[in-house]
Amino acid sequence: MISRRHFLAFGAAATTSVLLSPKAHAAPNAHMERSIHLHNIHTGESVRTVYWHDGKYQPAALKQLNHILRDHYSGTIHTMDPHVIDVLSALQHRLGPKPLHIVSGYRSPQTNAMLASLTDGVAQHSLHMEGKAVDIRVDGVNVRKLGKLAKSLHAGGVGMYPSSNFVHVDVGRVRYW
């Protein structure tokens, strides 16, 4: 039998773990609107939208975001994990009104294989192929600062690529490179 003290301690620990979970840090208050402003550097397209409203994701806005985050090599559109959008939104809200510049969003397996054949920095089983990763940059913000801010969210993987001027963010396990 569990004592009242142990029961309360367990409840407090469980509540704390939820509040401190990676996803909790990544997303703004669940009842607030969530918005994002993206610019795709390869297609020249931009979108500014509220993608979360009235306690739920907005399908039309997510469709717009899936389009702008498509594989720019093949044109393939894939459903992005909304949690990666939450991470991007949290970053943007901490940085200010500048759009996040998209270097790479979704990648088809064919595009990922092609990129992996050209460079060592592309994972064979990249989360980009699952719609769970995005590579970004922000005008006037250096890679180290952007990477440090992304790491502070504790929301997934963060990779800094200063020579290529972008930061990789994903919603996989928390890890840094």
Backbone as a printed PyTorch tensor [residue, N CA C, xyz], in Angstrom:
tensor([[[  0.8420,  -1.1690,   0.0000],
         [  0.0000,   0.0000,   0.0000],
         [  0.8910,   1.2370,   0.0000]],

        [[  0.4850,   2.2460,  -0.7190],
         [  1.2660,   3.4720,  -0.8510],
         [  0.7450,   4.5250,   0.1310]],

        [[  1.6880,   5.1990,   0.7670],
         [  1.2890,   6.2230,   1.7360],
         [  0.8050,   7.4750,   1.0140]],

        [[  0.0670,   8.2980,   1.7230],
         [ -0.4180,   9.5610,   1.1650],
         [  0.7580,  10.4350,   0.7320]],

        [[  1.8090,  10.4770,   1.5390],
         [  2.9910,  11.2880,   1.2340],
         [  3.6340,  10.8310,  -0.0810]],

        [[  3.7890,   9.5150,  -0.2620],
         [  4.3710,   8.9950,  -1.4910],
         [  3.4560,   9.2590,  -2.6860]],

        [[  2.1600,   9.1280,  -2.4730],
         [  1.2120,   9.4030,  -3.5400],
         [  1.3170,  10.8570,  -3.9970]],

        [[  1.3530,  11.7950,  -3.0540],
         [  1.4660,  13.2180,  -3.3910],
         [  2.8060,  13.5290,  -4.0430]],

        [[  3.8720,  12.9260,  -3.5570],
         [  5.1940,  13.1450,  -4.1550],
         [  5.2220,  12.6390,  -5.5940]],

        [[  4.6150,  11.4560,  -5.8100],
         [  4.5540,  10.9120,  -7.1600],
         [  3.7500,  11.8300,  -8.0810]],

        [[  2.6180,  12.3210,  -7.6000],
         [  1.7890,  13.2410,  -8.3890],
         [  2.5280,  14.5110,  -8.7400]],

        [[  3.2510,  15.0680,  -7.7770],
         [  4.0300,  16.2900,  -8.0290],
         [  5.1240,  16.0240,  -9.0550]],

        [[  5.7880,  14.8760,  -8.9430],
         [  6.8430,  14.5310,  -9.8960],
         [  6.2720,  14.3530, -11.3000]],

        [[  5.1280,  13.6990, -11.4020],
         [  4.5010,  13.4920, -12.7120],
         [  4.0950,  14.8190, -13.3400]],

        [[  3.5080,  15.6950, -12.5390],
         [  3.1150,  17.0110, -13.0430],
         [  4.3280,  17.7930, -13.5010]],

        [[  5.3950,  17.7730, -12.7320],
         [  6.6230,  18.4800, -13.0910],
         [  7.2020,  17.9270, -14.3830]],

        [[  7.1950,  16.6120, -14.5450],
         [  7.7600,  16.0400, -15.7610],
         [  6.9640,  16.4600, -16.9910]],

        [[  5.6570,  16.5790, -16.8700],
         [  4.8450,  17.0510, -17.9930],
         [  5.1600,  18.5070, -18.2940]],

        [[  5.2310,  19.3310, -17.2690],
         [  5.5020,  20.7500, -17.4730],
         [  6.8840,  20.9950, -18.0280]],

        [[  7.8200,  20.1140, -17.7230],
         [  9.1890,  20.2940, -18.1900],
         [  9.5110,  19.4510, -19.4130]],

        [[  8.5100,  18.8180, -19.9880],
         [  8.7570,  17.9890, -21.1620],
         [  9.2110,  18.8480, -22.3250]],

        [[  9.9580,  18.2570, -23.2870],
         [ 10.4380,  19.0240, -24.4380],
         [  9.3240,  19.7330, -25.1870]],

        [[  8.2050,  19.0820, -25.3760],
         [  7.1280,  19.7000, -26.1540],
         [  6.5280,  20.8970, -25.4190]],

        [[  6.5190,  20.8630, -24.0890],
         [  5.9640,  21.9790, -23.3190],
         [  6.8000,  23.2310, -23.5130]],

        [[  8.1160,  23.0800, -23.6190],
         [  8.9820,  24.2400, -23.8310],
         [  8.8510,  24.7880, -25.2500]],

        [[  8.5390,  23.9170, -26.1890],
         [  8.5310,  24.3230, -27.5810],
         [  7.3070,  25.1440, -27.9560]],

        [[  6.1920,  24.8530, -27.3580],
         [  4.9520,  25.4870, -27.7770],
         [  4.5310,  26.5740, -26.8010]],

        [[  3.9650,  27.6520, -27.3260],
         [  3.3950,  28.6720, -26.4480],
         [  2.1930,  28.1020, -25.6920]],

        [[  1.6080,  28.8950, -24.8220],
         [  0.4270,  28.4900, -24.0590],
         [ -0.6040,  27.8470, -24.9890]],

        [[ -1.1580,  26.7260, -24.5670],
         [ -2.0770,  25.9580, -25.4060],
         [ -3.3250,  26.7340, -25.8050]],

        [[ -3.7030,  27.7590, -25.0370],
         [ -4.9230,  28.5050, -25.3460],
         [ -4.6580,  29.7500, -26.1770]],

        [[ -3.4080,  30.0970, -26.3540],
         [ -3.0680,  31.2690, -27.1580],
         [ -3.0360,  30.8860, -28.6370]],

        [[ -3.2080,  31.8780, -29.4890],
         [ -3.0050,  31.6360, -30.9130],
         [ -1.5210,  31.3790, -31.1510]],

        [[ -1.2520,  30.5380, -32.1200],
         [  0.1290,  30.3010, -32.5370],
         [  0.2410,  30.7110, -33.9970]],

        [[  1.2340,  31.5210, -34.2670],
         [  1.4220,  31.9960, -35.6290],
         [  2.8680,  31.7670, -36.0510]],

        [[  3.0890,  31.8850, -37.3500],
         [  4.4340,  31.7040, -37.8790],
         [  4.5670,  32.4700, -39.1870]],

        [[  5.7960,  32.9190, -39.4560],
         [  6.1170,  33.6260, -40.6940],
         [  7.3440,  32.9460, -41.2980]],

        [[  7.1610,  32.2960, -42.4480],
         [  8.2330,  31.5580, -43.1060],
         [  8.5000,  32.1140, -44.4920]],

        [[  9.7520,  31.9910, -44.9070],
         [ 10.1550,  32.3630, -46.2700],
         [ 11.0410,  31.2420, -46.7960]],

        [[ 10.6670,  30.6590, -47.9210],
         [ 11.4480,  29.5940, -48.5360],
         [ 12.4960,  30.2290, -49.4460]],

        [[ 13.7770,  30.0280, -49.1220],
         [ 14.8500,  30.6930, -49.8800],
         [ 15.0010,  30.1360, -51.2930]],

        [[ 14.4840,  28.9440, -51.5630],
         [ 14.6350,  28.3290, -52.8790],
         [ 13.5010,  28.6840, -53.8320]],

        [[ 12.3040,  28.8610, -53.2970],
         [ 11.1480,  29.1470, -54.1590],
         [ 10.7500,  30.6200, -54.1290]],

        [[ 11.2470,  31.3500, -53.1270],
         [ 10.8770,  32.7570, -52.9770],
         [  9.5120,  32.9690, -52.3460]],

        [[  8.8380,  31.9000, -51.9680],
         [  7.5030,  32.0030, -51.3800],
         [  7.5890,  32.3410, -49.8910]],

        [[  6.6030,  33.0890, -49.4360],
         [  6.4870,  33.4110, -48.0160],
         [  5.0670,  33.1330, -47.5650]],

        [[  4.9460,  32.8090, -46.2830],
         [  3.6260,  32.6370, -45.6900],
         [  3.6850,  33.1520, -44.2640]],

        [[  2.6390,  33.8610, -43.8850],
         [  2.4440,  34.3170, -42.5080],
         [  1.0330,  33.8770, -42.1480]],

        [[  0.9330,  33.0320, -41.1170],
         [ -0.3730,  32.4610, -40.8120],
         [ -0.5120,  32.1260, -39.3320]],

        [[ -1.7480,  32.0970, -38.8860],
         [ -2.0910,  31.5720, -37.5620],
         [ -2.4470,  30.1140, -37.8070]],

        [[ -1.6630,  29.2120, -37.2420],
         [ -1.8690,  27.7850, -37.5020],
         [ -2.5230,  27.0560, -36.3190]],

        [[ -2.6810,  27.7440, -35.1910],
         [ -3.3280,  27.1710, -34.0020],
         [ -4.2790,  28.2220, -33.4660]],

        [[ -5.5250,  27.8560, -33.3090],
         [ -6.5300,  28.8030, -32.8320],
         [ -7.6430,  28.0010, -32.1680]],

        [[ -8.2420,  28.5720, -31.1280],
         [ -9.3490,  27.9130, -30.4230],
         [ -8.9820,  26.5000, -29.9490]],

        [[ -7.7200,  26.3380, -29.5180],
         [ -7.2960,  25.0650, -28.9530],
         [ -7.0220,  23.9520, -29.9360]],

        [[ -6.8920,  24.2810, -31.2240],
         [ -6.6080,  23.2230, -32.1930],
         [ -5.8330,  23.7680, -33.3950]],

        [[ -5.1510,  22.8460, -34.0580],
         [ -4.4440,  23.1980, -35.2860],
         [ -5.4640,  23.5280, -36.3660]],

        [[ -5.1300,  24.4780, -37.2090],
         [ -6.0020,  24.9100, -38.2830],
         [ -5.6040,  24.2180, -39.5870]],

        [[ -6.4440,  23.3160, -40.1040],
         [ -6.0730,  22.5200, -41.2800],
         [ -5.6550,  23.3460, -42.5010]],

        [[ -6.3290,  24.4380, -42.7820],
         [ -5.9800,  25.2450, -43.9590],
         [ -4.5890,  25.8610, -43.7940]],

        [[ -4.2720,  26.3120, -42.5990],
         [ -2.9540,  26.8870, -42.3340],
         [ -1.8770,  25.8070, -42.4200]],

        [[ -2.1470,  24.6330, -41.8600],
         [ -1.1630,  23.5440, -41.9420],
         [ -0.9170,  23.1440, -43.3970]],

        [[ -1.9610,  23.1880, -44.2020],
         [ -1.8030,  22.8820, -45.6340],
         [ -0.8560,  23.8960, -46.2970]],

        [[ -1.0100,  25.1760, -45.9610],
         [ -0.1050,  26.2110, -46.4800],
         [  1.3380,  25.9470, -46.0470]],

        [[  1.5010,  25.5670, -44.7860],
         [  2.8350,  25.3110, -44.2540],
         [  3.4520,  24.0680, -44.8950]],

        [[  2.6420,  23.0310, -45.1060],
         [  3.1460,  21.8440, -45.8030],
         [  3.6280,  22.2070, -47.1990]],

        [[  2.9130,  23.1160, -47.8490],
         [  3.2860,  23.5310, -49.2060],
         [  4.6220,  24.2770, -49.2140]],

        [[  4.7860,  25.2320, -48.3270],
         [  6.0250,  26.0180, -48.3290],
         [  7.2260,  25.1920, -47.8540]],

        [[  6.9540,  24.1480, -47.0610],
         [  8.0280,  23.2910, -46.5460],
         [  8.2500,  22.0550, -47.4230]],

        [[  7.6760,  22.0420, -48.6210],
         [  7.7980,  20.9010, -49.5220],
         [  9.2420,  20.7000, -49.9860]],

        [[  9.4880,  19.5480, -50.5560],
         [ 10.7870,  19.2370, -51.1700],
         [ 10.9410,  20.1500, -52.3870]],

        [[ 11.8400,  21.1060, -52.3140],
         [ 11.9560,  22.0640, -53.4110],
         [ 12.6360,  21.4700, -54.6450]],

        [[ 13.2580,  20.3100, -54.5160],
         [ 13.8520,  19.6430, -55.6770],
         [ 12.7880,  18.9450, -56.5080]],

        [[ 11.9070,  18.1800, -55.8430],
         [ 10.9140,  17.3800, -56.5640],
         [  9.5200,  18.0080, -56.5740]],

        [[  9.2790,  18.9540, -55.6680],
         [  7.9490,  19.5380, -55.5390],
         [  7.0130,  18.6940, -54.6830]],

        [[  7.5130,  17.6090, -54.1290],
         [  6.6940,  16.7100, -53.3180],
         [  6.2730,  17.3900, -52.0170]],

        [[  4.9730,  17.3650, -51.7640],
         [  4.4140,  17.9280, -50.5250],
         [  4.1490,  16.7640, -49.5800]],

        [[  4.5150,  16.9490, -48.3260],
         [  4.3480,  15.9190, -47.3070],
         [  3.7650,  16.5850, -46.0570]],

        [[  2.9830,  15.8690, -45.3020],
         [  2.4420,  16.4110, -44.0600],
         [  3.5640,  16.5730, -43.0460]],

        [[  3.7770,  17.7900, -42.6100],
         [  4.7860,  18.0680, -41.5920],
         [  4.1990,  17.7800, -40.2160]],

        [[  5.0410,  17.3120, -39.3150],
         [  4.6310,  17.0930, -37.9360],
         [  4.3190,  18.4590, -37.3290]],

        [[  3.1200,  18.6820, -36.8280],
         [  2.7830,  19.9920, -36.2520],
         [  3.7080,  20.4100, -35.1080]],

        [[  4.3210,  19.4470, -34.4310],
         [  5.2280,  19.7920, -33.3370],
         [  6.4800,  20.5030, -33.8350]],

        [[  6.9230,  20.1840, -35.0580],
         [  8.0790,  20.9050, -35.5970],
         [  7.6740,  22.3470, -35.9140]],

        [[  6.4320,  22.5490, -36.3070],
         [  5.9230,  23.9090, -36.5300],
         [  5.8780,  24.6530, -35.1960]],

        [[  5.4670,  23.9620, -34.1230],
         [  5.4600,  24.5680, -32.7910],
         [  6.8670,  25.0170, -32.3840]],

        [[  7.8680,  24.1940, -32.6630],
         [  9.2560,  24.5520, -32.3290],
         [  9.6820,  25.7870, -33.1160]],

        [[  9.3720,  25.8030, -34.4060],
         [  9.7210,  26.9660, -35.2350],
         [  9.0170,  28.2210, -34.7280]],

        [[  7.7490,  28.0940, -34.3870],
         [  6.9870,  29.2260, -33.8760],
         [  7.5770,  29.7470, -32.5690]],

        [[  7.9410,  28.8290, -31.6730],
         [  8.5440,  29.2380, -30.4000],
         [  9.8510,  29.9730, -30.6340]],

        [[ 10.6550,  29.4930, -31.5750],
         [ 11.9020,  30.1870, -31.9160],
         [ 11.6110,  31.5850, -32.4480]],

        [[ 10.6740,  31.6520, -33.3640],
         [ 10.3520,  32.9390, -33.9700],
         [  9.8320,  33.9380, -32.9450]],

        [[  9.0070,  33.5010, -32.0480],
         [  8.4610,  34.4080, -31.0400],
         [  9.5420,  34.9220, -30.0990]],

        [[ 10.5780,  34.1410, -29.9110],
         [ 11.6860,  34.5880, -29.0630],
         [ 12.6450,  35.5040, -29.8230]],

        [[ 12.6650,  35.3970, -31.1420],
         [ 13.5750,  36.2020, -31.9580],
         [ 12.9830,  37.5320, -32.4010]],

        [[ 11.6780,  37.5980, -32.4890],
         [ 11.0510,  38.8130, -32.9890],
         [ 10.3660,  38.5780, -34.3200]],

        [[  9.9870,  39.6420, -35.0060],
         [  9.1010,  39.5290, -36.1640],
         [  9.7430,  39.0610, -37.4740]],

        [[ 11.0410,  38.8690, -37.5190],
         [ 11.6780,  38.4630, -38.7780],
         [ 11.2060,  37.0690, -39.2010]],

        [[ 11.0350,  36.8630, -40.5140],
         [ 10.6390,  35.5190, -40.9640],
         [ 11.7860,  34.5330, -40.7840]],

        [[ 11.4180,  33.2800, -40.5680],
         [ 12.4000,  32.2090, -40.5770],
         [ 12.6170,  31.8290, -42.0330]],

        [[ 13.8640,  31.7800, -42.4400],
         [ 14.1850,  31.4100, -43.8210],
         [ 14.3940,  29.9020, -43.8710]],

        [[ 13.6280,  29.2590, -44.7210],
         [ 13.6670,  27.8080, -44.8500],
         [ 14.7480,  27.4220, -45.8480]],

        [[ 15.7160,  26.6450, -45.3620],
         [ 16.7630,  26.0950, -46.2150],
         [ 16.3220,  24.7220, -46.7140]],

        [[ 15.7300,  23.9360, -45.8200],
         [ 15.2390,  22.6110, -46.1830],
         [ 14.1250,  22.2150, -45.2190]],

        [[ 13.0270,  21.7530, -45.7670],
         [ 11.9300,  21.2280, -44.9650],
         [ 11.8190,  19.7390, -45.2270]],

        [[ 10.6920,  19.3290, -45.7970],
         [ 10.5260,  17.9280, -46.1560],
         [ 11.5090,  17.5680, -47.2640]],

        [[ 12.0260,  16.3340, -47.2100],
         [ 12.8500,  15.7910, -48.2900],
         [ 12.3160,  14.4150, -48.6600]],

        [[ 12.0860,  14.2100, -49.9360],
         [ 11.7020,  12.8740, -50.3960],
         [ 12.9040,  11.9490, -50.2140]],

        [[ 12.6720,  10.6460, -50.1350],
         [ 13.8070,   9.7130, -50.0340],
         [ 14.8050,   9.8790, -51.1880]],

        [[ 14.3040,  10.1740, -52.3890],
         [ 15.1880,  10.3570, -53.5380],
         [ 16.0640,  11.6030, -53.3610]],

        [[ 15.4630,  12.6910, -52.9110],
         [ 16.2350,  13.9160, -52.6750],
         [ 17.2420,  13.7050, -51.5590]],

        [[ 16.8270,  13.0360, -50.5000],
         [ 17.7420,  12.7890, -49.3870],
         [ 18.9340,  11.9520, -49.8460]],

        [[ 18.6840,  10.9240, -50.6500],
         [ 19.7630,  10.0700, -51.1680],
         [ 20.7040,  10.8810, -52.0560]],

        [[ 20.1480,  11.7350, -52.9040],
         [ 20.9680,  12.5780, -53.7760],
         [ 21.8540,  13.5030, -52.9380]],

        [[ 21.2810,  14.1590, -51.9200],
         [ 22.0500,  15.0650, -51.0690],
         [ 23.1060,  14.3030, -50.2630]],

        [[ 22.7580,  13.1150, -49.7890],
         [ 23.7100,  12.2970, -49.0260],
         [ 24.9000,  11.8860, -49.8950]],

        [[ 24.6650,  11.7170, -51.1850],
         [ 25.7620,  11.3390, -52.0870],
         [ 26.7050,  12.5160, -52.3540]],

        [[ 26.2350,  13.7270, -52.0840],
         [ 27.0330,  14.9210, -52.3520],
         [ 27.7870,  15.4380, -51.1350]],

        [[ 27.3300,  15.0770, -49.9280],
         [ 27.9390,  15.6100, -48.7160],
         [ 27.8450,  14.5980, -47.5730]],

        [[ 28.7330,  14.7450, -46.6030],
         [ 28.7240,  13.8540, -45.4420],
         [ 27.6980,  14.2880, -44.3960]],

        [[ 27.1480,  15.4850, -44.4910],
         [ 26.2840,  16.0240, -43.4480],
         [ 24.8270,  15.6080, -43.5330]],

        [[ 24.4680,  14.7020, -44.4380],
         [ 23.0690,  14.3110, -44.6090],
         [ 22.8790,  12.8930, -44.0800]],

        [[ 22.0020,  12.7370, -43.1050],
         [ 21.7360,  11.4250, -42.5090],
         [ 20.9620,  10.5410, -43.4770]],

        [[ 21.3420,   9.2770, -43.5460],
         [ 20.6720,   8.3200, -44.4260],
         [ 19.1980,   8.1570, -44.0540]],

        [[ 18.8960,   8.2040, -42.7590],
         [ 17.5160,   8.0720, -42.2830],
         [ 17.0560,   9.3920, -41.6710]],

        [[ 17.1950,  10.4500, -42.4190],
         [ 16.9180,  11.8080, -41.9540],
         [ 15.4630,  11.9970, -41.5300]],

        [[ 15.2840,  12.7590, -40.4520],
         [ 13.9300,  13.1100, -40.0110],
         [ 13.2470,  14.0540, -41.0000]],

        [[ 14.0130,  14.6530, -41.9080],
         [ 13.4060,  15.4670, -42.9680],
         [ 12.4400,  14.6120, -43.7970]],

        [[ 12.7630,  13.3250, -43.9700],
         [ 11.9260,  12.4390, -44.7840],
         [ 10.6170,  12.0730, -44.0840]],

        [[ 10.5260,  12.3660, -42.7910],
         [  9.3020,  12.1020, -42.0350],
         [  8.5200,  13.3860, -41.7510]],

        [[  9.0120,  14.5220, -42.2530],
         [  8.3500,  15.7980, -41.9650],
         [  8.5560,  16.2370, -40.5270]],

        [[  9.6710,  15.8140, -39.9170],
         [  9.9340,  16.1230, -38.5160],
         [ 11.1740,  16.9830, -38.3350]],

        [[ 11.6980,  17.5610, -39.4160],
         [ 12.9120,  18.3710, -39.3260],
         [ 12.8630,  19.5050, -40.3440]],

        [[ 13.4840,  20.6300, -39.9630],
         [ 13.5730,  21.7960, -40.8410],
         [ 14.9290,  22.4540, -40.5960]],

        [[ 15.5570,  22.8960, -41.6780],
         [ 16.7980,  23.6610, -41.5870],
         [ 16.4420,  25.1230, -41.8400]],

        [[ 16.9190,  26.0000, -40.9510],
         [ 16.5270,  27.4160, -41.0070],
         [ 17.7130,  28.3450, -40.8210]],

        [[ 17.4770,  29.5830, -41.1930],
         [ 18.3540,  30.7040, -40.8570],
         [ 17.4640,  31.9200, -40.6750]],

        [[ 18.0030,  32.9490, -40.0360],
         [ 17.2490,  34.1860, -39.8230],
         [ 18.1950,  35.3380, -40.1430]],

        [[ 17.7510,  36.2530, -40.9960],
         [ 18.5710,  37.4160, -41.3310],
         [ 19.0120,  38.1450, -40.0680]],

        [[ 20.3040,  38.4410, -39.9970],
         [ 20.8340,  39.2090, -38.8790],
         [ 21.0780,  38.4170, -37.6090]],

        [[ 20.8270,  37.0980, -37.6250],
         [ 21.0420,  36.2590, -36.4420],
         [ 22.0730,  35.1920, -36.8210]],

        [[ 23.1940,  35.1720, -36.1010],
         [ 24.2090,  34.1900, -36.4740],
         [ 23.7970,  32.7900, -36.0360]],

        [[ 24.4140,  31.8120, -36.6640],
         [ 24.0660,  30.4050, -36.4500],
         [ 24.2420,  30.0040, -34.9890]],

        [[ 25.2920,  30.4640, -34.3490],
         [ 25.5290,  30.0780, -32.9530],
         [ 24.4190,  30.6020, -32.0330]],

        [[ 23.9880,  31.8300, -32.2490],
         [ 22.9120,  32.3850, -31.4280],
         [ 21.6010,  31.6360, -31.6890]],

        [[ 21.2900,  31.3990, -32.9560],
         [ 20.0600,  30.6840, -33.3070],
         [ 20.1010,  29.2560, -32.7500]],

        [[ 21.2420,  28.6040, -32.8700],
         [ 21.3850,  27.2560, -32.3430],
         [ 21.2430,  27.2110, -30.8290]],

        [[ 21.8390,  28.1900, -30.1470],
         [ 21.7370,  28.2470, -28.6840],
         [ 20.2760,  28.4290, -28.2580]],

        [[ 19.5690,  29.2860, -28.9650],
         [ 18.1570,  29.5060, -28.6560],
         [ 17.3430,  28.2310, -28.9080]],

        [[ 17.6260,  27.5480, -30.0180],
         [ 16.9190,  26.2970, -30.3220],
         [ 17.2130,  25.2410, -29.2550]],

        [[ 18.4410,  25.1540, -28.8040],
         [ 18.7940,  24.1940, -27.7460],
         [ 18.0450,  24.5000, -26.4560]],

        [[ 17.8440,  25.7840, -26.1690],
         [ 17.1810,  26.1620, -24.9180],
         [ 15.7410,  25.6570, -24.8430]],

        [[ 15.1510,  25.2960, -25.9810],
         [ 13.7820,  24.7760, -26.0020],
         [ 13.7140,  23.3180, -25.5430]],

        [[ 14.8190,  22.5910, -25.6280],
         [ 14.8580,  21.1720, -25.2380],
         [ 13.7370,  20.3920, -25.9280]],

        [[ 13.5440,  20.6670, -27.2240],
         [ 12.3970,  20.1040, -27.9310],
         [ 12.7650,  19.0210, -28.9400]],

        [[ 14.0380,  18.7430, -29.1130],
         [ 14.4630,  17.7490, -30.0990],
         [ 15.8970,  18.0040, -30.4790]],

        [[ 16.2740,  17.5360, -31.6620],
         [ 17.6400,  17.6910, -32.1260],
         [ 17.9150,  19.0840, -32.6490]],

        [[ 19.1490,  19.5510, -32.4180],
         [ 19.6000,  20.8350, -32.9370],
         [ 21.0150,  20.6450, -33.4670]],

        [[ 21.2020,  20.9620, -34.7270],
         [ 22.5230,  20.8950, -35.3380],
         [ 22.8880,  22.2520, -35.9000]],

        [[ 24.1120,  22.7000, -35.6220],
         [ 24.5650,  24.0000, -36.1220],
         [ 25.5540,  23.7850, -37.2670]],

        [[ 25.3280,  24.5010, -38.3560],
         [ 26.1620,  24.4020, -39.5490],
         [ 26.6260,  25.8080, -39.9370]],

        [[ 27.6050,  26.3550, -39.2040],
         [ 28.0470,  27.7300, -39.4560],
         [ 28.5850,  27.9530, -40.8710]],

        [[ 29.2970,  26.9840, -41.4350],
         [ 29.8620,  27.1910, -42.7730],
         [ 28.7840,  27.2230, -43.8480]],

        [[ 27.6440,  26.6150, -43.5780],
         [ 26.5160,  26.6460, -44.5240],
         [ 25.4390,  27.6320, -44.0930]],

        [[ 25.6200,  28.2690, -42.9470],
         [ 24.7250,  29.3030, -42.4290],
         [ 23.2980,  28.8120, -42.2100]],

        [[ 23.1660,  27.6820, -41.4890],
         [ 21.8240,  27.2660, -41.0960],
         [ 21.8820,  26.4360, -39.8280]],

        [[ 20.7060,  26.3080, -39.2030],
         [ 20.5240,  25.4790, -38.0170],
         [ 19.4480,  24.4470, -38.3370]],

        [[ 19.7450,  23.2020, -38.0020],
         [ 18.7890,  22.1070, -38.1570],
         [ 18.0110,  21.9820, -36.8490]],

        [[ 16.6820,  21.9150, -36.9280],
         [ 15.8450,  21.6320, -35.7560],
         [ 14.9220,  20.4700, -36.1040]],

        [[ 14.7280,  19.5870, -35.1410],
         [ 13.8090,  18.4750, -35.3700],
         [ 13.1000,  18.1260, -34.0740]],

        [[ 12.1070,  17.2490, -34.1940],
         [ 11.3460,  16.8240, -33.0300],
         [ 11.6230,  15.3500, -32.7070]],

        [[ 12.8340,  14.9270, -33.0080],
         [ 13.2980,  13.6050, -32.5910],
         [ 13.7700,  13.7090, -31.1460]],

        [[ 14.5960,  12.7670, -30.7280],
         [ 15.1320,  12.8170, -29.3710],
         [ 16.0380,  14.0430, -29.2070]],

        [[ 16.1680,  14.5230, -27.9910],
         [ 16.9980,  15.6950, -27.7110],
         [ 18.4590,  15.2980, -27.8680]],

        [[ 19.1730,  15.9930, -28.7680],
         [ 20.5880,  15.7860, -29.0010],
         [ 21.1110,  17.0090, -29.7390]],

        [[ 22.4260,  17.2210, -29.6500],
         [ 23.0250,  18.4210, -30.2310],
         [ 24.2990,  18.0720, -30.9650]],

        [[ 24.5240,  18.7740, -32.0580],
         [ 25.7760,  18.6290, -32.8030],
         [ 26.1100,  19.9290, -33.4880]]])
